[in-house]
């Protein structure tokens, strides 16, 4: 009971801090649609991602200047760009649209951490590593209780996996109900540091919570391969093909993993091939 009370208290403090800093919406209905969308996004399921996009479009239809909905919609467009949900997968125009929404969110409310975090995520996708980290750091400076799991991913891509682990641990302390993405980032950071035994548990956690998210299996397979568990690695490679038919390393992973340094690219992509995933 004490643990539950502590978790609830942490959530209340975080929510109050964010509410005090953010500009209020002009419509409670716009705010409600935004909340519903953010909740739907956490599931990682394709239908929920599309439903979240619809809700956010409704929110902005009511209040076109609601920065929080612009920031959330930027994240949605990054999500559909990253995941084979529909024809928006890896569509450069979709990523540019995400950038537009993130910039608009910052323009509308420069004190909204979510706006800067959304911008940081888009910039990371566009290989603008330093600008991405600066945007995430701005979000944290505005509210130390707001730490995005995507900040950890941006740090990994920029070659700062040790710091990424610190950021993700901070995120998990602030949100004990963290989404599977957080466990994935933590495991990936350990993988990039060649700490395979430490990478394995959080990636297994991610896969257990989101069994139909192909990225989890795509990360578990190379970890197992680097540990010499080749039969398990090949089984995970088969799971990738099950949840993402037509998967190839060049068609799915290379465009989506914006690693800054060639040594990091070699470490990861070689392990994918060793695990039996098709180039």
C-alpha positions as CSV (number, residue, x, y, z in Angstrom):
1,X,0.0,0.0,0.0
2,X,2.8,2.4,0.8
3,X,4.4,1.7,-2.6
4,X,1.1,2.4,-4.4
5,X,0.7,5.6,-2.4
6,X,4.2,6.8,-3.3
7,X,3.6,6.0,-7.0
8,X,0.3,8.0,-7.0
9,X,1.9,10.9,-5.2
10,X,4.7,11.0,-7.8
11,X,2.1,11.1,-10.6
12,X,0.1,13.8,-8.9
13,X,3.2,16.0,-8.3
14,X,4.3,15.5,-11.9
15,X,0.8,16.3,-13.3
16,X,0.5,19.4,-11.1
17,X,3.9,20.7,-12.2
18,X,3.1,20.2,-15.9
19,X,-0.3,21.8,-15.5
20,X,1.1,24.9,-13.8
21,X,3.6,25.5,-16.6
22,X,1.4,24.8,-19.6
23,X,-0.9,27.3,-21.2
24,X,-4.5,26.2,-20.6
25,X,-6.6,25.1,-23.6
26,X,-9.3,27.3,-24.9
27,X,-11.6,24.3,-24.8
28,X,-11.9,21.5,-22.3
29,X,-13.1,19.2,-25.1
30,X,-9.8,19.9,-26.9
31,X,-7.9,19.0,-23.8
32,X,-10.0,15.8,-23.3
33,X,-9.3,14.6,-26.9
34,X,-5.6,15.2,-26.3
35,X,-5.6,13.2,-23.1
36,X,-7.4,10.3,-24.8
37,X,-4.9,10.4,-27.7
38,X,-1.8,10.3,-25.4
39,X,-3.3,7.3,-23.6
40,X,-4.0,5.5,-26.8
41,X,-0.4,6.2,-28.1
42,X,1.1,4.2,-25.2
43,X,-0.3,0.9,-26.4
44,X,2.1,0.7,-29.4
45,X,-0.8,-1.0,-31.4
46,X,-1.3,0.3,-34.9
47,X,-5.1,0.8,-34.6
48,X,-4.5,2.9,-31.4
49,X,-1.9,5.0,-33.1
50,X,-4.3,5.8,-35.8
51,X,-7.1,6.5,-33.3
52,X,-4.8,8.8,-31.5
53,X,-4.1,10.8,-34.7
54,X,-7.8,11.1,-35.3
55,X,-8.4,12.4,-31.7
56,X,-5.6,14.9,-32.0
57,X,-7.0,16.2,-35.3
58,X,-10.3,16.7,-33.6
59,X,-8.6,18.5,-30.7
60,X,-6.9,20.9,-33.1
61,X,-10.2,21.3,-35.0
62,X,-11.6,22.8,-31.8
63,X,-8.6,24.7,-30.7
64,X,-6.0,25.2,-33.5
65,X,-3.6,26.9,-31.1
66,X,-3.4,24.2,-28.4
67,X,0.3,23.6,-28.2
68,X,0.0,20.3,-26.4
69,X,-2.0,18.7,-29.2
70,X,0.5,20.0,-31.8
71,X,3.3,18.4,-29.8
72,X,1.4,15.1,-29.5
73,X,0.5,15.1,-33.2
74,X,4.2,15.6,-34.0
75,X,4.9,12.4,-32.0
76,X,2.1,10.6,-33.8
77,X,3.6,11.4,-37.2
78,X,7.0,10.2,-36.0
79,X,5.3,7.0,-34.8
80,X,3.6,6.3,-38.1
81,X,6.8,7.1,-39.9
82,X,8.7,4.6,-37.7
83,X,6.1,1.8,-37.8
84,X,4.6,0.0,-40.7
85,X,1.1,1.1,-39.9
86,X,0.1,2.3,-43.4
87,X,1.6,4.1,-46.4
88,X,3.1,6.8,-44.1
89,X,5.9,4.3,-43.1
90,X,9.3,5.9,-43.9
91,X,7.6,8.6,-45.9
92,X,9.8,11.7,-45.8
93,X,6.8,14.0,-46.2
94,X,5.3,12.5,-43.0
95,X,8.5,13.2,-41.1
96,X,8.5,16.8,-42.4
97,X,4.9,17.2,-41.2
98,X,6.0,15.9,-37.8
99,X,8.7,18.6,-37.8
100,X,6.1,21.3,-38.7
101,X,3.8,20.3,-35.8
102,X,6.7,20.2,-33.4
103,X,7.9,23.7,-34.4
104,X,4.4,25.0,-34.2
105,X,4.1,23.6,-30.7
106,X,7.2,25.4,-29.6
107,X,6.1,28.6,-31.2
108,X,2.7,28.4,-29.4
109,X,4.1,27.6,-26.0
110,X,7.9,27.9,-25.4
111,X,7.4,26.8,-21.8
112,X,5.9,23.5,-22.7
113,X,8.4,20.6,-22.2
114,X,6.5,18.3,-24.4
115,X,6.9,20.7,-27.3
116,X,10.7,20.7,-27.0
117,X,10.8,17.0,-26.5
118,X,8.7,16.4,-29.6
119,X,11.1,18.6,-31.6
120,X,14.0,16.7,-30.2
121,X,12.6,13.4,-31.4
122,X,12.0,14.7,-34.9
123,X,15.5,16.2,-35.1
124,X,17.0,12.9,-34.1
125,X,15.2,11.2,-36.9
126,X,16.7,13.8,-39.2
127,X,20.2,13.0,-38.0
128,X,20.5,16.4,-36.3
129,X,22.0,14.9,-33.2
130,X,23.3,18.0,-31.4
131,X,20.2,20.0,-32.0
132,X,18.1,17.1,-30.9
133,X,19.9,16.8,-27.5
134,X,19.7,20.5,-27.0
135,X,15.9,20.4,-27.5
136,X,15.5,17.6,-25.0
137,X,17.7,19.4,-22.5
138,X,15.5,22.5,-22.9
139,X,12.5,20.3,-22.0
140,X,14.2,19.1,-18.8
141,X,15.3,22.6,-17.9
142,X,11.7,23.8,-18.1
143,X,10.6,20.9,-15.9
144,X,13.1,18.6,-14.2
145,X,10.1,16.2,-13.6
146,X,9.6,15.8,-17.3
147,X,12.0,13.3,-18.8
148,X,11.1,11.6,-22.1
149,X,12.2,8.1,-22.9
150,X,13.0,9.4,-26.4
151,X,15.8,11.6,-24.9
152,X,17.5,8.3,-24.1
153,X,17.2,7.2,-27.7
154,X,18.6,10.4,-29.0
155,X,21.6,10.1,-26.7
156,X,22.2,6.5,-27.9
157,X,22.1,7.6,-31.5
158,X,24.6,10.4,-30.7
159,X,27.0,7.9,-29.1
160,X,26.2,8.7,-25.4
161,X,24.8,5.4,-24.2
162,X,26.1,5.8,-20.6
163,X,24.2,9.0,-20.2
164,X,21.1,7.4,-21.9
165,X,21.0,4.8,-19.2
166,X,20.9,7.6,-16.5
167,X,18.1,9.4,-18.4
168,X,16.0,6.3,-18.8
169,X,16.5,5.3,-15.1
170,X,15.3,8.9,-14.2
171,X,12.3,8.4,-16.5
172,X,11.4,5.1,-14.9
173,X,11.7,6.6,-11.3
174,X,9.3,9.4,-12.3
175,X,6.9,7.1,-14.1
176,X,6.7,3.6,-12.6
177,X,4.0,2.8,-15.2
178,X,6.5,3.4,-18.0
179,X,5.7,2.2,-21.5
180,X,7.6,-0.7,-23.1
181,X,9.6,1.9,-25.2
182,X,11.5,2.8,-22.0
183,X,12.7,-0.7,-21.3
184,X,13.7,-1.1,-24.9
185,X,15.8,2.1,-24.8
186,X,17.5,0.9,-21.6
187,X,18.3,-2.5,-23.1
188,X,19.5,-1.0,-26.4
189,X,21.9,1.4,-24.5
190,X,23.4,-1.6,-22.6
191,X,23.7,-3.4,-26.0
192,X,25.6,-0.5,-27.5
193,X,28.0,-0.6,-24.5
194,X,28.6,-4.3,-25.2
195,X,26.9,-5.1,-21.8
196,X,24.8,-7.9,-23.3
197,X,23.8,-9.6,-20.0
198,X,22.5,-6.3,-18.8
199,X,20.7,-5.6,-22.1
200,X,18.8,-8.8,-22.1
201,X,16.3,-8.4,-19.2
202,X,14.9,-5.0,-20.2
203,X,14.5,-6.1,-23.8
204,X,12.8,-9.3,-22.7
205,X,10.5,-7.1,-20.6
206,X,9.7,-5.0,-23.6
207,X,8.9,-8.0,-25.8
208,X,6.7,-9.5,-23.1
209,X,4.7,-6.3,-22.8
210,X,4.6,-5.6,-26.6
211,X,4.9,-9.0,-28.3
212,X,3.6,-7.6,-31.7
213,X,6.1,-4.7,-31.8
214,X,8.7,-5.8,-34.3
215,X,11.4,-3.5,-33.0
216,X,11.6,-5.4,-29.7
217,X,12.2,-8.7,-31.5
218,X,14.6,-6.9,-33.8
219,X,16.7,-5.9,-30.8
220,X,16.4,-9.1,-28.9
221,X,17.7,-11.2,-31.8
222,X,21.1,-9.4,-32.1
223,X,21.6,-9.4,-28.3
224,X,21.1,-13.2,-28.2
225,X,23.4,-13.5,-31.2
226,X,26.2,-11.5,-29.6
227,X,25.8,-13.7,-26.5
228,X,26.2,-16.8,-28.6
229,X,22.6,-18.0,-28.2
230,X,22.1,-18.6,-31.9
231,X,19.1,-20.9,-31.8
232,X,17.2,-18.3,-29.7
233,X,18.4,-15.5,-31.9
234,X,17.1,-17.3,-35.0
235,X,13.8,-17.9,-33.2
236,X,13.5,-14.1,-32.6
237,X,14.4,-13.4,-36.2
238,X,11.4,-15.6,-37.2
239,X,9.2,-13.6,-34.8
240,X,10.3,-10.4,-36.6
241,X,9.1,-11.9,-39.9
242,X,5.9,-12.9,-38.3
243,X,5.0,-9.5,-36.9
244,X,6.5,-7.5,-39.8
245,X,6.2,-9.5,-43.0
246,X,8.7,-8.5,-45.7
247,X,11.2,-7.2,-43.1
248,X,14.7,-6.6,-44.3
249,X,17.6,-4.8,-42.5
250,X,18.0,-2.3,-45.3
251,X,14.3,-1.7,-45.7
252,X,13.3,-1.3,-42.1
253,X,16.2,-0.9,-39.7
254,X,18.9,1.2,-41.5
255,X,16.5,4.2,-42.2
256,X,15.1,4.1,-38.6
257,X,18.3,3.8,-36.6
258,X,20.1,7.1,-36.9
259,X,23.4,6.1,-35.3
260,X,26.0,8.9,-35.7
261,X,29.2,6.8,-35.6
262,X,30.1,4.1,-38.1
263,X,31.5,1.9,-35.3
264,X,28.1,1.8,-33.6
265,X,26.4,1.1,-37.0
266,X,28.8,-1.8,-37.6
267,X,28.2,-3.2,-34.1
268,X,24.5,-3.3,-34.5
269,X,24.0,-4.2,-38.1
270,X,26.5,-7.0,-38.1
271,X,24.7,-8.5,-35.1
272,X,21.4,-8.4,-37.0
273,X,23.0,-10.4,-39.8
274,X,24.5,-12.9,-37.4
275,X,21.0,-13.4,-35.9
276,X,19.8,-14.4,-39.3
277,X,17.8,-11.4,-40.3
278,X,17.8,-10.7,-44.1
279,X,19.7,-7.8,-45.5
